[in-house]
Amino acid sequence: MRWAVFVVLGLAGCSVERDLDADRFDCAQGGLCVDAPDGGVPDGNVSPDGGPTRDGGPTRDGGPPTCLPGWGLADACGGDLDGAWNLNEICGAGWFEMELKFICPGATVSHATFAGSGRLSFNADAGTYTAAQTWSVDADFDAAYCSREDCSETEAYVTVTLLGGRTTCTKTDGGCDCNYQGTQSFTRDGEYEAAGSRFTLDPDTADELVFPYCVDEAQLTYAQEGTTFIADR
């Protein structure tokens, strides 16, 4: 189990279908922002530095109007993290696909729905954080390149390696079409650092996790590995 992404806080639920061929390092992920053909900003959206973002992108002062899988470093603005936050939206299958590919190279996620509950609290004076959460995922994926003899072995292998849950697969000409459903609960605490538009949990340790983030009044938006989280106080 290599769940590198720290899926924190209470999740109201967000379903996302994404273009698996799209550049994962686009403008909203911190890549190059390109002007619209007429020289303006695509669909009137601007990034934190005033440049354009992709369609439906968030703005520095307003945060994302809805949960966007592509929210990233180009949209981060930093801010005061102090206090307790409850997540109300999560979207983007990037972290699940990353972990799935670690055990099943070539696998691609076509659809993922997330839900859960929990809280993340920052104590700015002490430089510490605490988190407790329960999260669940329902994801469809293609396991054509998974190194199992048949789909029943793929089901067992994915379920055991992803620490429980349930995997069901259907045989196809290219391999197996599968669905994974699982729920995990954990607590975590430690030190944190906030610098510029990123915060780091457990800095300078093997468990270090870094997130671009933006605080807009009572809303906190942060992301990691193609997954976006929106929380409020």
C-alpha positions as CSV (number, residue, x, y, z in Angstrom):
1,M,0.0,0.0,0.0
2,R,1.6,3.3,-1.1
3,W,-1.2,5.9,-0.6
4,A,1.1,8.9,-1.0
5,V,-1.7,11.3,-1.2
6,F,-3.0,12.5,2.1
7,V,-6.8,12.5,1.5
8,V,-7.9,14.6,4.5
9,L,-11.1,16.1,5.8
10,G,-14.8,15.6,5.3
11,L,-15.8,14.8,1.7
12,A,-19.2,15.6,0.5
13,G,-18.6,13.7,-2.8
14,C,-17.6,14.6,-6.3
15,S,-17.7,12.5,-9.4
16,V,-15.2,13.2,-12.2
17,E,-14.7,11.9,-15.7
18,R,-11.5,13.2,-17.3
19,D,-9.6,13.1,-20.5
20,L,-6.9,10.5,-20.0
21,D,-4.9,11.8,-23.0
22,A,-4.8,15.4,-21.7
23,D,-1.4,16.9,-20.7
24,R,-1.3,16.5,-16.9
25,F,1.0,19.5,-16.7
26,D,-1.3,22.0,-18.3
27,C,-1.7,25.6,-17.2
28,A,-3.8,24.7,-14.1
29,Q,-1.2,22.2,-13.0
30,G,1.5,24.8,-13.1
31,G,2.5,24.5,-16.7
32,L,2.5,27.1,-19.5
33,C,-0.6,29.3,-19.7
34,V,-1.4,30.1,-23.4
35,D,-3.6,33.0,-24.5
36,A,-6.8,32.5,-26.3
37,P,-6.7,32.7,-30.2
38,D,-7.9,36.3,-30.0
39,G,-5.2,37.3,-27.6
40,G,-7.6,37.4,-24.6
41,V,-8.1,35.1,-21.7
42,P,-9.9,31.8,-22.5
43,D,-13.5,32.0,-21.2
44,G,-12.7,35.0,-19.0
45,N,-10.8,32.9,-16.4
46,V,-7.5,34.1,-14.9
47,S,-4.8,32.4,-12.9
48,P,-3.4,33.8,-9.6
49,D,-0.7,35.7,-11.5
50,G,-3.2,37.3,-13.8
51,G,-2.6,34.8,-16.7
52,P,-5.3,32.6,-18.3
53,T,-6.2,29.2,-17.0
54,R,-8.1,26.5,-18.7
55,D,-11.9,26.5,-19.1
56,G,-13.7,26.8,-15.9
57,G,-10.5,27.6,-14.0
58,P,-10.5,29.2,-10.5
59,T,-9.4,32.7,-9.8
60,R,-7.1,34.0,-7.1
61,D,-9.8,35.9,-5.2
62,G,-12.7,33.6,-5.7
63,G,-11.3,30.1,-5.6
64,P,-12.7,27.4,-7.9
65,P,-16.5,27.8,-8.4
66,T,-16.7,24.0,-8.5
67,C,-14.2,21.2,-7.7
68,L,-11.8,21.1,-10.6
69,P,-9.4,18.1,-11.1
70,G,-6.9,20.3,-12.8
71,W,-6.5,22.9,-10.0
72,G,-2.8,23.2,-9.1
73,L,0.2,25.4,-8.6
74,A,-0.7,28.0,-11.1
75,D,-3.9,28.7,-9.1
76,A,-2.4,28.5,-5.6
77,C,-2.2,31.8,-3.6
78,G,-1.2,30.7,-0.1
79,G,-2.8,32.4,2.9
80,D,-3.5,31.8,6.6
81,L,-4.1,28.1,7.4
82,D,-4.5,28.5,11.2
83,G,-7.6,26.8,12.5
84,A,-9.8,23.8,11.7
85,W,-11.0,22.9,8.2
86,N,-13.8,20.5,7.0
87,L,-13.6,19.4,3.3
88,N,-16.8,19.7,1.3
89,E,-15.6,18.7,-2.2
90,I,-12.9,16.4,-3.7
91,C,-12.4,15.5,-7.3
92,G,-9.7,14.2,-9.7
93,A,-8.6,10.6,-10.0
94,G,-4.9,11.3,-10.3
95,W,-3.8,10.0,-7.0
96,F,-5.8,6.8,-7.3
97,E,-4.5,6.2,-10.8
98,M,-0.9,6.8,-9.6
99,E,-1.3,4.2,-6.9
100,L,-3.1,1.7,-9.2
101,K,-0.3,2.0,-11.8
102,F,2.3,1.2,-9.1
103,I,0.7,-2.3,-8.7
104,C,-0.8,-2.6,-12.2
105,P,1.4,-0.8,-14.8
106,G,-0.6,0.5,-17.8
107,A,-3.9,0.7,-15.9
108,T,-6.0,3.8,-16.6
109,V,-8.9,5.2,-14.6
110,S,-12.0,6.3,-16.6
111,H,-14.2,7.4,-13.7
112,A,-13.9,7.9,-10.0
113,T,-16.3,9.1,-7.2
114,F,-15.1,10.1,-3.8
115,A,-16.9,10.6,-0.4
116,G,-16.0,10.7,3.3
117,S,-15.7,12.8,6.4
118,G,-13.1,14.3,8.7
119,R,-11.1,17.4,9.7
120,L,-7.7,19.0,9.3
121,S,-6.5,21.5,12.0
122,F,-3.5,23.7,11.9
123,N,-1.9,25.3,15.0
124,A,0.2,28.2,13.6
125,D,1.8,29.1,17.0
126,A,3.1,25.5,17.6
127,G,3.6,24.7,13.9
128,T,1.6,21.5,14.2
129,Y,-1.4,19.9,12.6
130,T,-3.9,17.1,13.4
131,A,-6.1,15.1,11.0
132,A,-8.7,12.4,11.2
133,Q,-10.6,11.0,8.3
134,T,-12.6,8.3,6.7
135,W,-12.7,8.2,2.9
136,S,-14.1,6.0,0.2
137,V,-13.5,5.6,-3.5
138,D,-15.6,4.0,-6.3
139,A,-13.4,3.8,-9.5
140,D,-13.7,2.2,-12.9
141,F,-10.4,1.3,-14.6
142,D,-8.9,-0.7,-17.5
143,A,-6.4,-3.3,-16.3
144,A,-5.3,-4.5,-19.7
145,Y,-1.6,-4.5,-18.7
146,C,-2.0,-5.9,-15.2
147,S,0.3,-8.9,-14.8
148,R,-2.3,-11.4,-13.7
149,E,-3.3,-14.7,-15.5
150,D,-7.0,-13.9,-15.6
151,C,-9.6,-11.3,-14.3
152,S,-10.3,-13.3,-11.1
153,E,-6.6,-13.1,-10.1
154,T,-6.7,-9.4,-11.0
155,E,-9.6,-8.9,-8.7
156,A,-7.9,-10.5,-5.8
157,Y,-4.5,-8.9,-6.4
158,V,-5.9,-5.3,-6.6
159,T,-8.1,-5.8,-3.6
160,V,-5.4,-7.2,-1.4
161,T,-2.7,-4.7,-2.5
162,L,-5.0,-1.7,-2.0
163,L,-5.8,-2.9,1.5
164,G,-9.3,-4.3,1.3
165,G,-12.3,-3.1,-0.4
166,R,-13.8,-4.9,-3.4
167,T,-12.7,-5.3,-6.9
168,T,-14.8,-6.8,-9.7
169,C,-13.5,-7.3,-13.2
170,T,-15.1,-8.3,-16.6
171,K,-13.0,-10.0,-19.3
172,T,-12.4,-8.0,-22.5
173,D,-10.4,-8.7,-25.7
174,G,-7.6,-6.5,-24.3
175,G,-7.7,-7.7,-20.7
176,C,-10.1,-6.7,-17.9
177,D,-12.5,-3.9,-17.2
178,C,-12.6,-3.4,-13.4
179,N,-14.3,-1.5,-10.7
180,Y,-12.7,-0.9,-7.3
181,Q,-14.7,0.2,-4.1
182,G,-12.9,0.7,-0.9
183,T,-13.0,2.7,2.4
184,Q,-10.1,3.6,4.7
185,S,-9.9,5.4,8.0
186,F,-6.9,6.9,9.8
187,T,-5.6,9.7,12.0
188,R,-2.4,11.6,11.6
189,D,-0.6,14.5,13.4
190,G,2.8,16.1,13.3
191,E,4.6,19.3,12.2
192,Y,3.8,21.5,9.2
193,E,5.4,24.4,7.3
194,A,3.7,26.9,5.1
195,A,5.8,28.9,2.6
196,G,4.5,30.9,-0.3
197,S,1.7,29.0,-2.0
198,R,2.6,25.6,-0.6
199,F,2.2,23.8,2.8
200,T,4.2,20.8,3.8
201,L,3.1,18.1,6.3
202,D,5.9,16.4,8.3
203,P,8.7,18.4,6.5
204,D,12.1,16.8,6.1
205,T,10.8,13.3,6.9
206,A,10.1,10.2,4.8
207,D,6.4,11.0,5.2
208,E,6.7,14.6,3.9
209,L,3.7,15.7,1.7
210,V,3.6,19.0,-0.2
211,F,0.4,20.7,-1.3
212,P,-0.2,23.9,-3.4
213,Y,-3.0,25.8,-1.6
214,C,-5.1,28.9,-1.6
215,V,-7.1,30.4,1.3
216,D,-9.9,32.7,0.3
217,E,-11.7,33.9,3.4
218,A,-13.4,30.8,4.8
219,Q,-12.4,28.5,1.9
220,L,-9.3,26.4,1.6
221,T,-8.4,24.8,-1.7
222,Y,-5.4,22.5,-2.1
223,A,-4.2,19.7,-4.3
224,Q,-1.8,16.8,-4.9
225,E,-1.2,14.3,-7.6
226,G,-4.1,15.4,-9.8
227,T,-6.7,15.5,-6.9
228,T,-8.3,18.7,-5.7
229,F,-9.7,19.3,-2.2
230,I,-12.0,22.2,-1.2
231,A,-12.6,22.8,2.5
232,D,-14.2,25.5,4.7
233,R,-14.0,26.6,8.3
